[in-house]
Amino acid sequence: MIYFTTNESSPRLEYVLEFIFSHVWQEEIKFLKSNEIEKTFHPCIFYGFPAVTENNNLKINIPSSGILYEKGVRTQEIKVVKDSITDLPYFFETDNKEDYDFPFDLFALIFYLLSRYEEYLPAEKDQYGRYISTNSISVKNEFVQTPIIDQWLSVFKQKIENITGKPIGVKQKFSLFPTIDIDIVWAYAHKGLSMWKGILKDIVLAKFTAISFRYKSYINPDSDPFFTFDYLENKLHNCRNNTIWFILYSKNPDSKDVNHNRSLTSFDDWLKKFTVKKSVGIHPSFQSHSS
């Protein structure tokens, strides 16, 4: 049991606490009101105000930046700092570091990164309307490859264990679940008239290897260079039962959704056989982004 108190709760704070204590550590957390704190000698986490207790060795003080009590999304003043002890980056720094066990709002940092807060802000988009990764603070500050939430939670966990005197959390276990996107089942086979258009184009451009592939795929669709399912199955080894295959299933194929028409008999027959022993999902089409 881990005890926690704050002046005010909020959906954002509850979201972060559920992530930390329920999902990552699988620990029970109990909320204490201010009048209950005086009656307990349990180790306690104080959020948003520096607490002074009869035994200051049984507390952890974490400052609040205020973002977890806000509604809506607004541009935040983000200044990334390197911690002098852990060398980990952090932001939402507090002005009164001496009053707290963390020099920043740990819960706000987790919320900001976990919710991908910055991607909801007005920002430059790419040609397809997507958030540009180079705008991200993690890219700009060169910690995009660093799991800083996990690393700061490790620091937080150690502080809790220091005041409780016992280990918390479960040992994390990891499983591999490969996902494979199938944008198009065959590169050349079952293309109908477009195959002959492709052959003419390859002749003009002197792409003789492509012509050879087209001919072989026409004679035997299983020899198509995109039809690599046996190869993938062999590569997956022990993970094949955990693999999910996401198949592009757009209704109206075009230059951006280049799948075979889903009403095509050969595609429909292949799909029925393929899904018998496979876990299959639908790969969203380009068109589904706006419709």
JONOR-V388104 format. One record per backbone hydrogen bond with DSSP energy under -1.0 kcal/mol. NH is the residue of the N-H (numbers start at 1). CO is the residue of the C=O. If there is no record, write none. Layout:
((NH | CO) (NH | CO))
This chain:
((2 | 28) (4 | 30) (5 | 45) (14 | 10) (15 | 11) (16 | 12) (17 | 13) (18 | 14) (19 | 15) (20 | 16) (21 | 17) (22 | 18) (23 | 18) (24 | 19) (25 | 20) (27 | 21) (30 | 2) (32 | 4) (36 | 33) (37 | 33) (40 | 37) (44 | 58) (45 | 3) (46 | 60) (47 | 5) (48 | 62) (58 | 55) (60 | 44) (62 | 46) (69 | 66) (70 | 67) (78 | 76) (81 | 90) (83 | 88) (87 | 83) (90 | 81) (94 | 103) (99 | 96) (100 | 97) (101 | 61) (105 | 92) (106 | 104) (109 | 105) (110 | 106) (111 | 107) (112 | 108) (113 | 109) (114 | 110) (115 | 111) (117 | 112) (119 | 116) (120 | 117) (121 | 118) (126 | 130) (129 | 126) (135 | 132) (136 | 133) (140 | 136) (141 | 137) (142 | 139) (143 | 138) (144 | 138) (146 | 143) (148 | 146) (151 | 147) (152 | 148) (153 | 149) (154 | 150) (155 | 151) (156 | 152) (157 | 153) (158 | 154) (159 | 155) (160 | 156) (161 | 157) (162 | 158) (163 | 159) (164 | 160) (165 | 161) (180 | 244) (182 | 246) (194 | 191) (195 | 192) (197 | 193) (198 | 194) (199 | 195) (200 | 196) (201 | 197) (202 | 198) (203 | 199) (204 | 200) (205 | 201) (207 | 202) (208 | 206) (211 | 207) (212 | 208) (213 | 209) (214 | 210) (215 | 211) (216 | 212) (217 | 213) (218 | 214) (219 | 215) (220 | 216) (223 | 220) (224 | 221) (227 | 224) (228 | 226) (232 | 228) (233 | 229) (234 | 230) (235 | 231) (236 | 232) (237 | 233) (239 | 236) (240 | 237) (242 | 239) (244 | 178) (245 | 279) (246 | 180) (247 | 281) (248 | 182) (254 | 257) (264 | 261) (268 | 264) (269 | 265) (270 | 266) (271 | 267) (272 | 268) (273 | 269) (274 | 270) (275 | 271) (281 | 245) (283 | 247) (289 | 286) (290 | 287) (291 | 287))
